[in-house]
């Protein structure tokens, strides 16, 4: 799972995804447009470092919040079907 894949997942599913270490004031948010935001006041860190260290992910949708481990998030993304218009040609999709 990469940050780019996580951003694409948020766009395709129209959900927000939070990850990081909230206890250390290192939390990031990917919105439904795939934009990565750093909420709060403590912004002296790199998003990639927080992503690589994150062990908990929260998917927020109209149905509520779903808390997942890194492994569970990775599995959900691996099992998610590709959306049409993902940039793949018809040949690549087959």
Secondary structure, DSSP 8 states (H G I E B T S, - for coil): --HHHHHHHHHHHT-EEEEEEGGGTEEEEE-TT--EE--SS---S-HHHHHHH--EEEEEETTEEEEEEHHHHHHHHHHS---TTSS--HHHH-
